[in-house]
Amino acid sequence: MTTFEIFLAGARPRTLPAAVAPILAGAASAAFEGDVDLLLTLFALMVALWLQIGVNYANDYSDGIRGTDEARTGPTRITASGLARPEHVKLAALLSFAIACIFGLAIVALTGQWWLVAVGAACVLAAWYYTGGKHPYGYLGLGEVFVFIFFGLVATVGTTYVSLLTAPWHAWAAGSAVGALACAVLVGNNLRDIPTDRETGKRTLAVRLGEGGTRVLYAALAALAVVSIVAFAAGTTWWALLALLGLGVLVGPLRLILGGATGRALIPVIQASGMAGIGVGLGLLVGVFMA
């Protein structure tokens, strides 16, 4: 593999739908109110994408130097596999965060909302300390909580806010829908990794709940996405129920989850959960424009 291919793998492109979905959902809320700032929405997308890439590199680096990725069943991690030097992966994470901050500061400058700097700082800290630092919250079973907050509510409502300078309640409903699906990606990933995470002392929520509880949690997140879409439609337009079509890709994953699939058989669950988020965000946006 070339250096570019190695670091492209470390960026984990298949996880990027989790960053795109809340921007689409936030734009849908702003569009319903009749005012989408395309430039600011594009900048919000850049912030979300580079934060996602940064957290992927940070996760790769932190888990790699701790040794928790040595026996994983998922895609290769470039630090643990020795494909990249740890300090180079750490630098890639920091550079990704820096690029996200540049776009974030551009949003702050254009909107004049300087308090958003604190929100951006919180996003970067949450990204790094997911698996970084002495007491990473991802090892304490709090990963799903932070994913729901930052890749659900903050990203969605934030996208709406930069266009409207207000946060209507339907933006929170949209954020709950895509946040639930972002959590579903992580739940599928952590369900797959329960055996190796137990061995390495990584106490994710899946490890704490066990296989049975984690499978129920995945189904509950899918149900929360449905309820949130209906709530958004009730407060905006019933055309937004088109977003339910985006959940169609979860039929197969739910069968795998509830049918007891393990190991690499769960990889399609992770991929489909991310695509469901894109489908929901796009469905909300198209529904609003059709109205």
TATAMO-V473030 format. One record per run of one state. SS is the DSSP state (H for helix, E for strand, L for the rest). FROM is the first residue (numbers start at 1). TO is the last residue. Records with the same first field share a line. If there is no record, write none. Layout:
BEGIN
SS->FROM-TO ; FROM-TO
END
This chain:
BEGIN
L->1-2 ; 12-12 ; 16-16 ; 33-37 ; 67-85 ; 112-115 ; 129-136 ; 141-142 ; 165-168 ; 193-193 ; 201-204 ; 236-237 ; 259-262 ; 291-291
H->3-11 ; 13-15 ; 17-32 ; 38-66 ; 86-111 ; 116-128 ; 137-140 ; 143-164 ; 169-192 ; 194-200 ; 205-235 ; 238-258 ; 263-290
END
